[in-house]
C-alpha cells in the first residue's frame, strides 16, 4: 500500500491514523468532519483532537 500524501504538506504518511495524529498535534481544534443531522439546517462537528484517540485505538 502506498503513502498518503496531502498536496499542501511536505510530509508523507503511511496510513490514515498517522495523518490524523499529525493533524491532532498540529491543528487540534480544527474541524475534521461535519455531519448533517436529519433535521434540516442542523450539523454536528468533530475536531482532529476528538477524532485522534478512537482512530489510534482502531488502528492499533
C-alpha positions as CSV (number, residue, x, y, z in Angstrom):
1,X,0.0,0.0,0.0
2,X,1.3,3.5,-0.9
3,X,1.8,6.5,1.3
4,X,-1.0,9.0,2.0
5,X,0.1,12.4,0.7
6,X,-1.5,15.8,1.1
7,X,-0.8,18.2,-1.7
8,X,0.0,21.1,0.7
9,X,2.1,19.1,3.1
10,X,5.7,18.0,2.6
11,X,5.2,15.0,4.8
12,X,4.1,11.5,3.7
13,X,2.0,9.3,6.0
14,X,2.0,5.6,5.7
15,X,-1.7,5.3,6.9
16,X,-4.7,7.4,7.8
17,X,-4.1,7.0,11.6
18,X,-0.7,8.7,11.3
19,X,-2.2,11.5,9.2
20,X,-5.0,12.1,11.8
21,X,-2.4,12.0,14.6
22,X,-0.4,14.7,12.8
23,X,-3.5,16.8,12.5
24,X,-4.4,16.3,16.1
25,X,-1.0,17.5,17.2
26,X,-0.7,20.5,14.8
27,X,-4.4,21.5,14.5
28,X,-6.3,20.0,17.4
29,X,-9.3,22.4,17.4
30,X,-9.8,22.4,13.6
31,X,-12.9,20.7,12.4
32,X,-12.1,17.3,10.8
33,X,-15.7,16.4,9.7
34,X,-19.1,18.0,9.6
35,X,-22.1,15.8,9.9
36,X,-25.5,16.7,8.5
37,X,-28.2,15.9,11.0
38,X,-31.6,14.6,9.9
39,X,-33.3,17.9,10.8
40,X,-32.8,20.5,8.2
41,X,-30.0,23.0,8.9
42,X,-28.6,21.1,11.9
43,X,-25.0,20.0,11.8
44,X,-22.5,18.4,14.2
45,X,-18.7,18.7,14.1
46,X,-15.8,16.6,15.2
47,X,-12.3,18.1,15.7
48,X,-9.0,16.3,14.9
49,X,-8.3,16.1,18.7
50,X,-11.6,14.3,19.4
51,X,-11.1,12.0,16.3
52,X,-7.5,11.1,17.3
53,X,-7.9,8.8,20.2
54,X,-10.5,6.4,18.7
55,X,-8.7,6.3,15.4
56,X,-5.5,5.2,17.2
57,X,-7.4,2.6,19.1
58,X,-8.9,1.2,15.9
59,X,-5.6,1.4,14.0
60,X,-3.5,-0.5,16.6
